Amino acid sequence: MTSGKRLLAKVAPYASMARGISNEYRLAILYLLAHDPMWPQDIARHLPIPQNLVAHHLKAMVTSGWLKKKREGKYTMYSINKKVFRQLPQLLIDTPLWREIQK
């Protein structure tokens, strides 16, 4: 078991990632993008917030690594960054809980 400074160093990247989706709108955006990549205006149609606030959340999610963006002309398409989901198990992989849920 890890403890002290090593433990804090181990969880620090995950804390940053968690902040990136620690909002109900960001989780909703994550859910929408898990279906298909989308334009910000399409995401805004699904949420009860203005498009400029959607853009704010998208920027935070890109910064924290959850999303990727692709410029197409003057527009930007957003999609899930699958690498983040592959990294998440690394937080718990050396724990008894992880071994138990893998059975």
Secondary structure, DSSP 4 states (H G I P E B T S, - for coil): ---HHHHHHHHHHHHHHHHTT-SHHHHHHHHHHTTS-B-HHHHHHHSSS-HHHHHHHHHHHHHTTSEEEEEETTEEEEEE-HHHHHHGGGGTTTSHHHHHHT-
